Amino acid sequence: MIRAVTTFGYVGLMRPAPGTWASAVALVLGMGIDRYLGTPVLVLATLGVIATGFWACGQALRDRAGEDPAEIVIDEVAGQWIALLFPTLAFWARGGEVDWLPWPAWVAPFLFFRLFDIWKPWIIGRADRRSDPAGVMLDDLWAGLFAGVATILAAVAYHLPLIL
């Protein structure tokens, strides 16, 4: 049971780059949740995945101090959904739901999340170096937050000249 959760339905066993596979699956699933169930449900699902991830990582790694196995990808799902919330909430706040997020509103969070998850600048790297189950989750949550902010900044940078 714990392994099914930490590997996000065994997506974490896909090779190569299980974190990228998990992020891609999370992106598609998150877009489906947003499209068919609505943005508020995606917010609740994200909070649920975060809570479940902290619990599952704590269970899976309680006797394995300092480990962050590549197969554990529930953290990527949580981080990817945080990044995806930025454009979905922006569209939702401007008048409600859209059928599907338009291009590139769903690509930017994916690319920025993978960038920050791999690069691990500043506080993301500090969280990763904690070497405990919470650190496994925290670095991806920070990466998701950075990716969401970068997505919004990129959208502003692109659209501002069109407005002026």
C-alpha positions as CSV (number, residue, x, y, z in Angstrom):
1,M,0.0,0.0,0.0
2,I,2.7,2.5,1.0
3,R,4.7,1.7,-2.1
4,A,1.7,2.2,-4.3
5,V,1.3,5.7,-2.8
6,T,4.9,6.8,-2.8
7,T,5.4,5.6,-6.4
8,F,2.1,7.2,-7.4
9,G,0.5,4.1,-8.6
10,Y,3.9,2.6,-9.6
11,V,4.7,5.5,-12.0
12,G,7.9,5.9,-10.0
13,L,9.1,2.6,-11.4
14,M,9.1,3.9,-15.0
15,R,12.6,4.4,-16.4
16,P,14.5,6.5,-17.2
17,A,13.8,9.6,-15.2
18,P,10.9,8.5,-12.9
19,G,10.5,12.1,-11.6
20,T,9.9,13.4,-15.1
21,W,7.4,10.6,-15.8
22,A,5.6,11.4,-12.6
23,S,5.5,15.1,-13.4
24,A,4.1,14.4,-16.8
25,V,1.4,12.0,-15.5
26,A,0.6,14.5,-12.7
27,L,0.3,17.3,-15.3
28,V,-2.2,15.3,-17.4
29,L,-4.1,14.2,-14.4
30,G,-4.2,17.7,-12.9
31,M,-5.4,19.2,-16.1
32,G,-8.2,16.5,-16.2
33,I,-9.2,17.3,-12.6
34,D,-9.3,21.0,-13.5
35,R,-11.2,20.5,-16.7
36,Y,-13.8,18.0,-15.4
37,L,-14.1,18.6,-11.7
38,G,-13.0,22.3,-11.4
39,T,-10.2,24.3,-10.0
40,P,-11.4,24.1,-6.4
41,V,-11.2,20.3,-6.6
42,L,-7.7,20.6,-8.0
43,V,-6.8,22.8,-4.9
44,L,-8.2,20.2,-2.6
45,A,-6.5,17.3,-4.5
46,T,-3.2,19.1,-4.2
47,L,-3.6,19.6,-0.4
48,G,-4.6,15.9,-0.2
49,V,-1.5,14.8,-2.1
50,I,0.7,16.9,0.0
51,A,-0.7,15.5,3.3
52,T,-0.6,12.0,1.9
53,G,2.9,12.4,0.6
54,F,4.3,13.6,4.0
55,W,2.6,10.6,5.7
56,A,3.7,8.0,3.1
57,C,7.3,9.3,2.9
58,G,7.4,9.2,6.7
59,Q,6.2,5.6,6.7
60,A,8.4,4.4,3.8
61,L,11.6,6.1,5.0
62,R,11.3,5.8,8.8
63,D,14.1,3.2,8.9
64,R,16.1,4.6,6.0
65,A,17.5,7.9,7.2
66,G,19.0,10.0,4.5
67,E,17.5,8.2,1.6
68,D,15.5,9.7,-1.2
69,P,14.9,6.8,-3.6
70,A,14.2,7.8,-7.2
71,E,11.0,5.6,-7.2
72,I,9.4,7.8,-4.6
73,V,7.5,10.3,-6.8
74,I,4.5,11.4,-4.7
75,D,6.6,14.6,-4.0
76,E,6.9,15.3,-7.8
77,V,3.1,15.0,-8.1
78,A,2.6,17.5,-5.2
79,G,5.1,19.9,-6.6
80,Q,3.8,19.7,-10.1
81,W,0.2,20.4,-9.0
82,I,1.4,23.4,-7.0
83,A,3.0,24.8,-10.1
84,L,-0.1,24.0,-12.2
85,L,-2.3,25.8,-9.6
86,F,-0.8,29.1,-10.6
87,P,-2.2,29.3,-14.1
88,T,-5.4,27.5,-13.3
89,L,-6.2,29.8,-10.4
90,A,-5.3,32.8,-12.6
91,F,-7.8,31.8,-15.3
92,W,-10.4,30.8,-12.6
93,A,-10.0,34.2,-10.9
94,R,-10.6,36.0,-14.2
95,G,-14.0,34.6,-14.7
96,G,-14.3,31.0,-14.0
97,E,-13.4,27.7,-15.6
98,V,-11.9,27.2,-19.0
99,D,-12.4,24.0,-20.9
100,W,-8.6,23.3,-21.1
101,L,-5.7,25.5,-20.2
102,P,-4.5,27.1,-23.4
103,W,-1.0,26.6,-24.7
104,P,1.5,27.4,-23.1
105,A,-0.3,27.8,-19.7
106,W,0.2,24.1,-19.0
107,V,3.7,23.7,-20.6
108,A,5.4,26.4,-18.6
109,P,4.6,25.0,-15.1
110,F,5.9,21.6,-16.3
111,L,9.2,22.9,-17.7
112,F,9.8,25.3,-14.8
113,F,9.0,22.6,-12.2
114,R,11.4,20.2,-13.8
115,L,14.1,23.0,-14.0
116,F,13.8,23.9,-10.3
117,D,13.5,20.3,-9.2
118,I,16.7,19.3,-11.0
119,W,18.7,22.5,-10.4
120,K,17.6,23.0,-6.7
121,P,18.7,26.6,-6.2
122,W,18.6,28.3,-2.7
123,I,15.9,27.0,-0.4
124,I,15.0,24.1,-2.6
125,G,18.5,22.7,-2.3
126,R,18.5,23.4,1.5
127,A,15.3,21.4,1.8
128,D,16.7,18.6,-0.3
129,R,19.8,18.4,2.0
130,R,17.7,17.8,5.1
131,S,18.1,14.1,4.5
132,D,14.8,13.2,6.2
133,P,11.3,12.2,4.9
134,A,10.1,15.8,5.3
135,G,12.9,17.0,3.1
136,V,11.9,14.5,0.4
137,M,8.6,16.4,0.2
138,L,9.7,19.9,0.9
139,D,12.2,20.4,-1.9
140,D,9.5,19.6,-4.5
141,L,6.9,21.8,-2.8
142,W,9.4,24.7,-2.9
143,A,10.2,23.8,-6.6
144,G,6.5,23.8,-7.3
145,L,6.1,27.2,-5.7
146,F,9.1,28.6,-7.6
147,A,7.8,27.1,-10.9
148,G,4.4,28.7,-10.3
149,V,5.8,32.1,-9.7
150,A,8.1,31.7,-12.7
151,T,5.1,30.7,-14.8
152,I,3.2,33.9,-13.8
153,L,6.3,36.1,-14.4
154,A,6.8,34.5,-17.8
155,A,3.1,35.2,-18.7
156,V,3.4,38.8,-17.6
157,A,6.6,39.3,-19.5
158,Y,5.0,37.9,-22.6
159,H,1.7,39.7,-22.4
160,L,2.8,43.1,-21.1
161,P,4.3,44.3,-24.4
162,L,1.0,43.2,-26.1
163,I,-1.0,45.4,-23.7
164,L,1.3,48.4,-23.9
